[in-house]
């Protein structure tokens, strides 16, 4: 067991795109659990788009010169509570650190399903998958045969949304991505019917070609021009599921999307956003839905795995630049299979 621990701190507020200089790795003595808590050695870390929003100054944002929170999966290595046993694998949200002292209330025991790797609890079985599942089943109320458009379709939520939509018998499935290679991957591997590179022209024109007969549902991870295009393409009683606004995370002064607001009324469009934290009671339902398909092979994992906690900041910045396909996860080097060579992003 290591004698020291590492944490990642945010040291400054970014103006625009963050860089490695906005973070610092801080070494300290290995913490010990106090009565009623346990020490967890982290094995996998999640880096997510919402971290960028929390880097800005404002309510609920990250404090400077303090450890960053985030989703993580780890192993209990010392315990002073009967509710957490040494060797147990748990999920918690004190993420960007090698070790965390947690209470039972701050953790969730992870069920072990045959053939399902631990990374799945940070991708399709974690907050990413729950976001996609809630968006489709509770917000959009997707019906078999509905035609669906997903922006940022190559990201973690985008790939999970595409996979889940296929299982829910979606009609035509179209998406947007940041490169031709990603678009090709989504069609060949994830099950999208058509995907356009949003760099190739006006979003309304590109969406019109990909979905010439319109769409019923839009799962929006981007906002901006693509949101405006989707409103124009929606049919009567269309639904917009607002998940995120990636297009504005690093350009907060960008103008808001411009669309014909009369469409909202005339086409009876419903637009609704949500926070996945308000739907944690659906976690077991997600397991019941997704795990059998993971075990059968009908549902595949879309993950970009980066090896080594020292690369957690690189992984986060790479995710913001769109260098990943699917959910990006950082893996402790002790978890690298012997046939794999450790690699950074």
TORDO-764735 format. One record per residue (C-alpha): residue in three letters; x negated, y, z negated. Coordinates in pm, whole numbers, always signed. Example, Ala and Ser with C-alpha at 12.3 -4.5 7.8 and 13.67 -1.06 7.14 Angstrom:
2
SITE   resn        X        Y        Z
SITE    ALA    -1230     -450     -780
SITE    SER    -1367     -106     -714
//
This chain:
345
SITE   resn        X        Y        Z
SITE    UNK       +0       +0       +0
SITE    UNK     -130     +346      +87
SITE    UNK     -246     +557     -205
SITE    UNK     -133     +882      -42
SITE    UNK     +180    +1006     +133
SITE    UNK     +229    +1238     +430
SITE    UNK     +515    +1480     +484
SITE    UNK     +591    +1718     +770
SITE    UNK     +670    +2079     +679
SITE    UNK     +801    +2359     +898
SITE    UNK     +568    +2653     +847
SITE    UNK     +720    +2924    +1071
SITE    UNK    +1040    +3012    +1260
SITE    UNK    +1013    +2962    +1637
SITE    UNK    +1121    +3229    +1883
SITE    UNK    +1218    +3020    +2181
SITE    UNK    +1057    +2679    +2230
SITE    UNK     +883    +2543    +1918
SITE    UNK     +523    +2425    +1928
SITE    UNK     +302    +2205    +1711
SITE    UNK     +184    +2523    +1535
SITE    UNK     +527    +2553    +1371
SITE    UNK     +461    +2236    +1170
SITE    UNK     +204    +2103     +925
SITE    UNK     +126    +1756     +794
SITE    UNK      +82    +1772     +417
SITE    UNK      -93    +1499     +221
SITE    UNK      -10    +1427     -142
SITE    UNK      -41    +1154     -401
SITE    UNK     +193     +862     -354
SITE    UNK     +513     +950     -544
SITE    UNK     +648     +717     -808
SITE    UNK    +1014     +641     -869
SITE    UNK    +1175     +778    -1182
SITE    UNK    +1446     +597    -1373
SITE    UNK    +1747     +537    -1148
SITE    UNK    +1552     +571     -820
SITE    UNK    +1329     +373     -587
SITE    UNK    +1027     +438     -366
SITE    UNK    +1082     +366       +2
SITE    UNK     +803     +321     +255
SITE    UNK     +945     +442     +585
SITE    UNK     +920     +222     +892
SITE    UNK    +1120     +413    +1156
SITE    UNK    +1206     +780    +1197
SITE    UNK    +1465     +958    +1410
SITE    UNK    +1401    +1290    +1583
SITE    UNK    +1717    +1459    +1702
SITE    UNK    +1828    +1770    +1892
SITE    UNK    +2002    +1911    +1584
SITE    UNK    +1660    +1955    +1421
SITE    UNK    +1595    +2241    +1663
SITE    UNK    +1904    +2428    +1545
SITE    UNK    +1796    +2384    +1183
SITE    UNK    +1455    +2536    +1251
SITE    UNK    +1610    +2882    +1292
SITE    UNK    +1671    +3115    +1000
SITE    UNK    +2026    +3088     +873
SITE    UNK    +2262    +2897     +646
SITE    UNK    +2185    +2527     +628
SITE    UNK    +1852    +2560     +807
SITE    UNK    +1523    +2402     +708
SITE    UNK    +1333    +2576     +431
SITE    UNK     +981    +2680     +523
SITE    UNK     +687    +2497     +368
SITE    UNK     +907    +2211     +251
SITE    UNK     +950    +1854     +379
SITE    UNK    +1187    +1820     +673
SITE    UNK    +1490    +1599     +637
SITE    UNK    +1596    +1346     +895
SITE    UNK    +1725     +996     +945
SITE    UNK    +1488     +714     +855
SITE    UNK    +1482     +340     +791
SITE    UNK    +1242     +203     +533
SITE    UNK    +1158      -74     +287
SITE    UNK    +1191      -43      -91
SITE    UNK     +842     -100     -235
SITE    UNK     +902       -1     -598
SITE    UNK    +1229      +29     -786
SITE    UNK    +1353     +151    -1120
SITE    UNK    +1720      +82    -1052
SITE    UNK    +1897     -255    -1032
SITE    UNK    +2095     -122     -737
SITE    UNK    +1792     -117     -506
SITE    UNK    +1575     -426     -490
SITE    UNK    +1212     -435     -381
SITE    UNK    +1189     -555      -22
SITE    UNK    +1535     -428      +68
SITE    UNK    +1573     -236     +398
SITE    UNK    +1766      +90     +363
SITE    UNK    +1873     +392     +563
SITE    UNK    +1835     +744     +419
SITE    UNK    +1806    +1106     +532
SITE    UNK    +1477    +1217     +372
SITE    UNK    +1305    +1137     +692
SITE    UNK     +995    +1323     +803
SITE    UNK     +765    +1166     +547
SITE    UNK     +586     +836     +508
SITE    UNK     +737     +770     +164
SITE    UNK    +1055     +890       -6
SITE    UNK    +1191     +862     -360
SITE    UNK    +1565     +798     -325
SITE    UNK    +1861     +718     -544
SITE    UNK    +2117     +450     -452
SITE    UNK    +2364     +726     -364
SITE    UNK    +2118     +865     -107
SITE    UNK    +2076     +535      +75
SITE    UNK    +2278     +287     +273
SITE    UNK    +2196      -82     +272
SITE    UNK    +2161     -211     +625
SITE    UNK    +2329     -536     +718
SITE    UNK    +2108     -768     +917
SITE    UNK    +2268     -903    +1233
SITE    UNK    +2102    -1185    +1425
SITE    UNK    +1917    -1055    +1728
SITE    UNK    +1965     -684    +1642
SITE    UNK    +1639     -490    +1581
SITE    UNK    +1603     -227    +1310
SITE    UNK    +1569      +48    +1570
SITE    UNK    +1936       +0    +1657
SITE    UNK    +2031     +156    +1321
SITE    UNK    +1884     +483    +1446
SITE    UNK    +2027     +453    +1799
SITE    UNK    +2353     +284    +1898
SITE    UNK    +2436     +169    +1544
SITE    UNK    +2325     +497    +1385
SITE    UNK    +2426     +860    +1408
SITE    UNK    +2361     +865    +1782
SITE    UNK    +2593     +574    +1853
SITE    UNK    +2849     +697    +1603
SITE    UNK    +2856    +1034    +1779
SITE    UNK    +2925     +865    +2111
SITE    UNK    +3186     +632    +1959
SITE    UNK    +3373     +908    +1777
SITE    UNK    +3362    +1132    +2083
SITE    UNK    +3519     +869    +2305
SITE    UNK    +3767     +703    +2070
SITE    UNK    +3876     +981    +1835
SITE    UNK    +3820    +1312    +2014
SITE    UNK    +3869    +1222    +2383
SITE    UNK    +4094     +924    +2308
SITE    UNK    +3955     +766    +2622
SITE    UNK    +4202     +548    +2810
SITE    UNK    +4114     +265    +3051
SITE    UNK    +4070     +413    +3397
SITE    UNK    +3989     +768    +3279
SITE    UNK    +3719     +935    +3488
SITE    UNK    +3439    +1068    +3267
SITE    UNK    +3157    +1321    +3309
SITE    UNK    +2868    +1325    +3058
SITE    UNK    +2603    +1598    +3051
SITE    UNK    +2248    +1515    +2935
SITE    UNK    +2341    +1159    +3024
SITE    UNK    +1985    +1029    +2985
SITE    UNK    +1956    +1134    +2621
SITE    UNK    +2043     +926    +2317
SITE    UNK    +2409    +1030    +2298
SITE    UNK    +2441    +1033    +2677
SITE    UNK    +2319     +676    +2726
SITE    UNK    +2526     +549    +2432
SITE    UNK    +2833     +728    +2570
SITE    UNK    +2781     +571    +2909
SITE    UNK    +2733     +222    +2765
SITE    UNK    +3035     +249    +2534
SITE    UNK    +3253     +397    +2807
SITE    UNK    +3182      +95    +3024
SITE    UNK    +3289     -136    +2743
SITE    UNK    +3607      +73    +2705
SITE    UNK    +3689      +26    +3076
SITE    UNK    +3623     +380    +3193
SITE    UNK    +3714     +468    +3552
SITE    UNK    +3450     +664    +3744
SITE    UNK    +3148     +746    +3525
SITE    UNK    +2935    +1042    +3632
SITE    UNK    +2655    +1227    +3457
SITE    UNK    +2387    +1490    +3480
SITE    UNK    +2018    +1450    +3402
SITE    UNK    +1693    +1642    +3433
SITE    UNK    +1520    +1446    +3708
SITE    UNK    +1586    +1219    +4002
SITE    UNK    +1407     +935    +3821
SITE    UNK    +1642     +965    +3524
SITE    UNK    +1943     +980    +3753
SITE    UNK    +1830     +664    +3930
SITE    UNK    +1773     +486    +3597
SITE    UNK    +2120     +576    +3473
SITE    UNK    +2285     +435    +3785
SITE    UNK    +2072     +120    +3801
SITE    UNK    +2046      +33    +3432
SITE    UNK    +2313     +211    +3229
SITE    UNK    +2615     +176    +3458
SITE    UNK    +2682     +529    +3578
SITE    UNK    +2851     +551    +3917
SITE    UNK    +2684     +879    +4012
SITE    UNK    +2433    +1109    +3841
SITE    UNK    +2300    +1442    +3964
SITE    UNK    +1981    +1629    +3877
SITE    UNK    +2108    +1961    +3742
SITE    UNK    +1802    +2136    +3888
SITE    UNK    +1927    +2065    +4241
SITE    UNK    +2186    +2345    +4265
SITE    UNK    +2493    +2502    +4109
SITE    UNK    +2652    +2261    +3861
SITE    UNK    +3000    +2308    +4007
SITE    UNK    +2884    +2199    +4353
SITE    UNK    +2686    +1903    +4220
SITE    UNK    +2974    +1785    +4004
SITE    UNK    +3216    +1830    +4294
SITE    UNK    +3006    +1588    +4502
SITE    UNK    +2967    +1337    +4220
SITE    UNK    +3336    +1347    +4123
SITE    UNK    +3523    +1475    +4429
SITE    UNK    +3864    +1381    +4284
SITE    UNK    +3803    +1551    +3949
SITE    UNK    +3759    +1418    +3597
SITE    UNK    +3976    +1341    +3296
SITE    UNK    +3717    +1375    +3019
SITE    UNK    +3393    +1569    +2972
SITE    UNK    +3147    +1479    +2695
SITE    UNK    +2937    +1792    +2663
SITE    UNK    +2587    +1779    +2519
SITE    UNK    +2463    +2086    +2707
SITE    UNK    +2712    +2374    +2726
SITE    UNK    +2636    +2659    +2963
SITE    UNK    +2688    +2622    +3336
SITE    UNK    +2777    +2253    +3313
SITE    UNK    +3059    +2324    +3069
SITE    UNK    +3200    +2582    +3308
SITE    UNK    +3175    +2336    +3597
SITE    UNK    +3354    +2067    +3400
SITE    UNK    +3644    +2294    +3308
SITE    UNK    +3695    +2362    +3676
SITE    UNK    +3683    +1990    +3761
SITE    UNK    +3917    +1869    +3487
SITE    UNK    +4258    +1743    +3583
SITE    UNK    +4582    +1815    +3400
SITE    UNK    +4563    +1712    +3033
SITE    UNK    +4184    +1694    +3058
SITE    UNK    +3974    +1677    +2743
SITE    UNK    +3640    +1835    +2658
SITE    UNK    +3439    +1678    +2376
SITE    UNK    +3183    +1929    +2249
SITE    UNK    +2882    +1750    +2101
SITE    UNK    +2596    +1996    +2146
SITE    UNK    +2458    +2295    +2332
SITE    UNK    +2109    +2188    +2434
SITE    UNK    +2091    +2453    +2705
SITE    UNK    +2087    +2726    +2440
SITE    UNK    +1877    +2572    +2161
SITE    UNK    +1559    +2741    +2280
SITE    UNK    +1728    +3038    +2452
SITE    UNK    +1972    +3171    +2193
SITE    UNK    +2021    +3496    +2387
SITE    UNK    +2144    +3316    +2701
SITE    UNK    +2487    +3437    +2816
SITE    UNK    +2783    +3211    +2730
SITE    UNK    +2938    +3001    +3008
SITE    UNK    +3184    +3180    +3233
SITE    UNK    +3490    +2995    +3354
SITE    UNK    +3853    +3065    +3431
SITE    UNK    +4015    +3063    +3087
SITE    UNK    +4353    +3031    +3255
SITE    UNK    +4254    +2673    +3341
SITE    UNK    +4276    +2583    +2972
SITE    UNK    +4645    +2675    +2969
SITE    UNK    +4749    +2588    +3322
SITE    UNK    +4592    +2241    +3310
SITE    UNK    +4676    +2181    +2942
SITE    UNK    +4310    +2119    +2864
SITE    UNK    +4208    +2032    +2511
SITE    UNK    +3857    +2130    +2394
SITE    UNK    +3736    +2000    +2059
SITE    UNK    +3402    +1983    +1883
SITE    UNK    +3309    +1772    +1583
SITE    UNK    +3034    +1688    +1335
SITE    UNK    +2958    +1320    +1311
SITE    UNK    +2899    +1362     +937
SITE    UNK    +3277    +1397     +901
SITE    UNK    +3330    +1049    +1048
SITE    UNK    +3095     +832     +844
SITE    UNK    +3394     +625     +734
SITE    UNK    +3392     +477    +1086
SITE    UNK    +3046     +320    +1044
SITE    UNK    +3183      -31     +984
SITE    UNK    +3420       +7    +1279
SITE    UNK    +3121      +95    +1498
SITE    UNK    +2942     -221    +1379
SITE    UNK    +3250     -431    +1462
SITE    UNK    +3267     -276    +1809
SITE    UNK    +2901     -272    +1908
SITE    UNK    +2725     -561    +1734
SITE    UNK    +2896     -846    +1922
SITE    UNK    +2808     -676    +2251
SITE    UNK    +2446     -629    +2139
SITE    UNK    +2426     -996    +2047
SITE    UNK    +2579    -1109    +2376
SITE    UNK    +2352     -883    +2580
SITE    UNK    +2641     -689    +2729
SITE    UNK    +2524     -378    +2539
SITE    UNK    +2157     -287    +2585
SITE    UNK    +1945      -51    +2377
SITE    UNK    +1823     +266    +2546
SITE    UNK    +1526     +371    +2335
SITE    UNK    +1197     +551    +2378
SITE    UNK     +971     +433    +2096
SITE    UNK     +665     +632    +1988
SITE    UNK     +410     +459    +1767
SITE    UNK     +260     +624    +1461
SITE    UNK     +400     +875    +1211
SITE    UNK     +125    +1115    +1318
SITE    UNK     +314    +1152    +1647
SITE    UNK     +651    +1250    +1494
SITE    UNK     +612    +1618    +1589
SITE    UNK     +494    +1524    +1940
SITE    UNK     +799    +1300    +1975
SITE    UNK    +1031    +1580    +1865
SITE    UNK     +880    +1832    +2109
SITE    UNK     +884    +1573    +2386
SITE    UNK    +1251    +1508    +2323
SITE    UNK    +1324    +1882    +2357
SITE    UNK    +1135    +1877    +2689
SITE    UNK    +1341    +1580    +2807
SITE    UNK    +1054    +1333    +2821
SITE    UNK    +1260    +1047    +2679
SITE    UNK    +1527     +818    +2815
SITE    UNK    +1778     +717    +2551
SITE    UNK    +1724     +764    +2179
SITE    UNK    +1370     +859    +2078
SITE    UNK    +1241     +679    +1769
SITE    UNK     +906     +695    +1591
SITE    UNK     +776     +360    +1466
SITE    UNK     +523     +293    +1193
SITE    UNK     +221     +115    +1334
SITE    UNK     +275     -180    +1101
SITE    UNK     +595     -253    +1295
SITE    UNK     +430     -271    +1639
SITE    UNK     +465     -625    +1779
SITE    UNK     +130     -790    +1837
SITE    UNK     +186     -801    +2214
SITE    UNK     +234     -424    +2234
SITE    UNK      -41     -164    +2247
SITE    UNK      +25     +136    +2018
SITE    UNK      +85     +450    +2219
SITE    UNK     +189     +807    +2167
SITE    UNK     +442    +1000    +2372
//
